[in-house]
């Protein structure tokens, strides 16, 4: 049977693409505006297992959209691509059964869709234009959960994602049957707490869509994977009778005592240099995730890509040690911002002491205390910082949502921030997946550059995307063979 082909719009580095491919779909083409993220996508999907070819990539960047389609990766705006008639015609000739992607939808409205000058609607509208033109069997739209909290109306208007659902229902000749889902990555075997909203649409004229419509097996409100996971644990139907929802629990069932993979599970076989020597991946259920990430190469892989430690000053390293002490003793890290915000030094010390309680006047056995540090208050005064968002990651829980700024999270065991590879593990990218371009950027360049850390932070977790892909295959391939 021919595989279902998919087009990934707003592809980024390829998390959604990889998950759909792992489920059994075939990547036909991807579109990504950033050359840095597109480079990673091209390397892992079209030069997989091969050495990087810089000359070829430089040539691709000079090609037309039509020519780039032949290489599988289009580098440019989806808006410009849709206005390129030759490339659009070529896309029509390709086998695209599924269109997937994460257009920014925060400002979307149905009213705005009818206004071509409404810039807030430009990108989601273009996504819908591709659906109108290519008429795929299925559509997957992904975005952050905050744009659609509870799918409720506000100020007389439906939430943006709800309006996008209504728009998708009207796309193409017959429209789409659409199920909204609120998914969290940890419920699909990803060691990360990452909630996202998705719309899963099936073309209304397909036999399976007609069958679903007759049985009312969809809901107008979002199905939630965290609640479904609890139903799974309770021995109940996690789908709650709905048809267009992914399977939860299967990747962690009987594989972990806590029913979800943790930070420690993701990092257990790694040290500062790469892989720990002589690792036995089979002596504990908790090692299953790391074994899966290392993959079939584990016996002969000697190096780990994208595992470069960031360089910290001695003062920053000392502060990270202090963060670890705070985390161990349940002390608030915000005290480190007091020295820079208090009116004077005495008032700052008094306020810090109030937060530190019994620890204030003692000097714990810290590896970085100096002769001038008489107590912990002095240490805080010396290492104070305006930055208050940093925190040590809890090794015994799924990671917090991976973000694009690398210095927000501190390693659970070491006085340093996480490497690109460690964050990629939290996202469920396998170790063979290589992130290209420079590691990070700063200042105003953040507005236009998408370095490795940003690529990882923006990505859809592949294991979560794989669950969506498996749903599409089960729904489409088994039901549309007679078309």
HELIX and SHEET records of a PDB file:
HELIX    1   1 UNK A   15  UNK A   23  1                                   9    
HELIX    2   2 UNK A   35  UNK A   46  1                                  12    
HELIX    3   3 UNK A   54  UNK A   62  1                                   9    
HELIX    4   4 UNK A   65  UNK A   69  1                                   5    
HELIX    5   5 UNK A   78  UNK A   82  1                                   5    
HELIX    6   6 UNK A   85  UNK A   93  1                                   9    
HELIX    7   7 UNK A  110  UNK A  113  1                                   4    
HELIX    8   8 UNK A  119  UNK A  121  5                                   3    
HELIX    9   9 UNK A  122  UNK A  134  1                                  13    
HELIX   10  10 UNK A  145  UNK A  151  5                                   7    
HELIX   11  11 UNK A  160  UNK A  169  1                                  10    
HELIX   12  12 UNK A  185  UNK A  188  5                                   4    
HELIX   13  13 UNK A  207  UNK A  215  1                                   9    
HELIX   14  14 UNK A  225  UNK A  233  1                                   9    
HELIX   15  15 UNK A  263  UNK A  267  1                                   5    
HELIX   16  16 UNK A  285  UNK A  287  5                                   3    
HELIX   17  17 UNK A  288  UNK A  294  1                                   7    
HELIX   18  18 UNK A  295  UNK A  299  5                                   5    
HELIX   19  19 UNK A  314  UNK A  328  1                                  15    
HELIX   20  20 UNK A  333  UNK A  337  5                                   5    
HELIX   21  21 UNK A  338  UNK A  341  1                                   4    
HELIX   22  22 UNK A  345  UNK A  356  1                                  12    
HELIX   23  23 UNK A  357  UNK A  359  5                                   3    
HELIX   24  24 UNK A  376  UNK A  383  1                                   8    
HELIX   25  25 UNK A  406  UNK A  408  5                                   3    
HELIX   26  26 UNK A  420  UNK A  427  1                                   8    
HELIX   27  27 UNK A  443  UNK A  447  5                                   5    
HELIX   28  28 UNK A  452  UNK A  458  1                                   7    
HELIX   29  29 UNK A  462  UNK A  476  1                                  15    
SHEET    1   A 8 UNK A  73  UNK A  75  0                                        
SHEET    2   A 8 UNK A  26  UNK A  32  1                                        
SHEET    3   A 8 UNK A   5  UNK A   9  1                                        
SHEET    4   A 8 UNK A  98  UNK A 101  1                                        
SHEET    5   A 8 UNK A 138  UNK A 144  1                                        
SHEET    6   A 8 UNK A 195  UNK A 203 -1                                        
SHEET    7   A 8 UNK A 176  UNK A 184 -1                                        
SHEET    8   A 8 UNK A 223  UNK A 224  1                                        
SHEET    1   B 2 UNK A 270  UNK A 271  0                                        
SHEET    2   B 2 UNK A 274  UNK A 275 -1                                        
SHEET    1   C 2 UNK A 391  UNK A 392  0                                        
SHEET    2   C 2 UNK A 409  UNK A 410  1                                        
END                                                                             
